[in-house]
């Protein structure tokens, strides 16, 4: 059974709901890559990571994300000129979601701590890039569910295109341009973000 899942940034400036939330409509994962961890470090959210430095995420279709308040507070950064678009709340620095740099790919990896009740997503089914986990801090021994994640991306993306909703997103306008220009980290900012 699907339902709406309410989300909010830390200070409440950005709020909204994810529609059709259920284990079978999302991919509940923890990503241990250095890039996701660098984003969390830059936003001062390391304390919200999983053991071993994993970022708790929920991959969803962007069309199902409804921002109720604070659309004007949404900001974006890129760790490098070719990096993912990493959306966050300018009011308090809460991560919101990761996307690629185009609305043609219907994918948003939302930050799980945003959600009031993450149990709607069921248990974590994917653990990825564990070779990049912080050593000695309780990360899993190996990756889990990456093929499941890829299959889900293809299935959800195809369904979105068939429904005509693939390019609908709170992060891109109708023409496919980002709602705010991303800030690319400077060399100094990048060095600090990746300092482990």
Legacy VTK file of the C-alpha trace (Angstrom):
# vtk DataFile Version 3.0
C-alpha trace
ASCII
DATASET POLYDATA
POINTS 196 float
0.000 0.000 0.000
1.373 3.403 -0.967
0.913 6.621 0.935
2.364 10.091 1.219
5.552 10.560 3.215
6.069 13.995 4.737
9.491 15.593 4.717
11.093 18.716 6.124
14.515 20.303 6.318
16.002 20.671 9.786
14.587 24.150 10.443
11.245 23.612 8.706
11.857 26.153 5.956
11.460 23.562 3.202
8.624 21.062 3.595
6.710 18.746 1.342
5.438 15.283 0.644
6.553 12.338 -1.419
3.547 10.779 -3.127
3.114 7.039 -3.698
5.720 6.116 -1.101
6.184 2.398 -0.470
9.012 -0.157 -0.578
8.001 -1.239 -4.088
7.978 2.325 -5.515
11.379 3.499 -4.207
14.901 2.200 -3.695
15.944 2.456 -0.051
19.733 2.476 0.063
22.901 3.518 1.832
25.671 4.906 -0.371
29.241 4.738 0.932
30.908 6.651 -1.914
33.296 9.456 -1.053
31.271 11.988 -3.047
28.088 11.527 -1.020
30.134 11.663 2.173
31.894 14.838 0.975
28.499 16.432 0.412
27.408 15.503 3.935
30.663 16.878 5.335
30.319 20.134 3.410
26.753 20.531 4.711
27.859 19.630 8.278
25.677 16.502 8.364
28.269 13.819 9.104
26.437 12.949 12.330
23.449 11.727 10.275
25.462 9.159 8.301
25.270 5.423 8.827
28.177 3.519 10.469
31.135 3.598 8.120
30.101 6.933 6.657
27.176 5.799 4.502
24.653 8.325 3.248
21.027 7.234 3.875
19.063 7.810 0.667
15.764 6.969 -0.984
15.721 6.937 -4.781
12.399 8.227 -6.093
10.774 9.642 -9.188
11.091 13.458 -9.069
7.493 13.882 -10.273
6.310 12.396 -6.978
8.068 15.079 -4.911
5.793 17.954 -3.963
7.426 20.930 -2.254
4.771 22.570 -0.072
6.789 25.439 1.406
10.209 26.927 0.775
10.653 26.371 -2.970
12.582 29.662 -3.018
14.982 28.264 -0.401
16.156 25.371 -2.566
19.829 25.696 -3.466
22.212 23.519 -5.429
25.898 22.678 -5.473
28.248 20.463 -7.409
31.366 18.974 -5.888
33.105 19.395 -9.246
32.155 20.921 -12.615
30.905 17.526 -13.825
29.475 16.275 -10.531
25.922 15.446 -9.591
23.511 18.235 -8.733
23.249 18.154 -4.956
20.172 20.033 -3.794
19.897 21.420 -0.285
17.947 23.876 1.833
19.669 27.253 1.873
17.991 28.106 5.183
19.712 25.439 7.292
21.959 23.404 4.997
19.881 20.244 5.072
20.581 17.970 2.091
17.445 17.441 0.014
18.297 15.255 -2.971
20.871 14.299 -5.577
20.060 14.377 -9.296
21.982 14.233 -12.531
22.268 17.527 -14.375
19.229 17.039 -16.585
15.534 16.449 -16.119
15.691 13.797 -18.868
16.751 11.228 -16.261
13.831 10.763 -13.825
15.814 10.128 -10.668
16.205 11.858 -7.330
18.104 10.366 -4.416
16.386 11.999 -1.446
18.098 12.379 1.928
16.289 9.917 4.233
16.653 11.995 7.457
14.233 14.507 5.909
11.317 12.152 6.422
9.214 12.153 9.571
8.459 8.430 9.206
11.027 6.605 7.035
9.494 3.231 7.950
7.191 3.670 4.935
10.190 2.777 2.741
10.786 -0.572 4.409
14.272 -1.868 5.242
17.430 -0.798 3.433
17.730 -3.032 0.362
20.899 -1.666 -1.237
24.342 -0.928 0.180
26.671 0.494 -2.437
30.327 1.439 -2.855
31.318 -0.057 0.494
34.977 -0.184 -0.579
34.942 3.570 -0.020
33.504 3.312 3.500
35.417 4.714 6.433
37.551 1.842 7.771
36.907 0.354 11.188
33.578 2.076 11.718
31.048 -0.697 11.196
30.355 -0.572 7.466
29.096 -3.743 5.762
31.711 -6.044 4.256
30.486 -5.877 0.679
28.028 -4.284 -1.696
24.463 -5.533 -1.693
21.619 -5.114 -4.162
23.282 -3.009 -6.879
21.579 -4.977 -9.660
18.278 -4.512 -7.840
18.924 -0.769 -7.774
19.734 -0.644 -11.488
16.661 -2.680 -12.376
14.477 -0.394 -10.290
15.897 2.712 -11.961
15.101 1.332 -15.401
11.624 0.162 -14.411
10.624 3.399 -12.676
12.122 5.542 -15.436
10.310 3.640 -18.184
7.011 3.909 -16.293
7.507 7.660 -15.861
8.122 8.150 -19.575
5.053 6.081 -20.441
2.982 8.200 -18.057
4.357 11.450 -19.464
5.723 12.547 -16.094
9.418 11.748 -16.540
10.607 15.352 -16.797
8.400 16.753 -14.032
10.569 17.795 -11.090
10.739 20.418 -8.338
14.413 20.872 -9.239
14.037 21.673 -12.964
11.649 24.001 -14.752
9.382 23.104 -17.665
12.180 23.814 -20.133
14.524 21.446 -18.293
16.721 24.122 -16.717
17.670 23.853 -13.031
15.475 26.064 -10.828
18.651 27.628 -9.440
22.165 27.711 -10.851
24.440 25.262 -9.017
27.438 26.508 -7.083
30.559 24.512 -7.969
32.822 24.052 -4.964
36.074 25.947 -5.075
39.364 24.066 -4.764
39.526 25.044 -1.078
35.932 23.968 -0.407
36.468 20.714 -2.255
39.634 19.885 -0.312
37.800 20.432 2.980
34.807 18.374 1.862
36.993 15.377 1.034
39.239 15.631 4.103
39.066 12.283 5.883
LINES 1 197
196 0 1 2 3 4 5 6 7 8 9 10 11 12 13 14 15 16 17 18 19 20 21 22 23 24 25 26 27 28 29 30 31 32 33 34 35 36 37 38 39 40 41 42 43 44 45 46 47 48 49 50 51 52 53 54 55 56 57 58 59 60 61 62 63 64 65 66 67 68 69 70 71 72 73 74 75 76 77 78 79 80 81 82 83 84 85 86 87 88 89 90 91 92 93 94 95 96 97 98 99 100 101 102 103 104 105 106 107 108 109 110 111 112 113 114 115 116 117 118 119 120 121 122 123 124 125 126 127 128 129 130 131 132 133 134 135 136 137 138 139 140 141 142 143 144 145 146 147 148 149 150 151 152 153 154 155 156 157 158 159 160 161 162 163 164 165 166 167 168 169 170 171 172 173 174 175 176 177 178 179 180 181 182 183 184 185 186 187 188 189 190 191 192 193 194 195
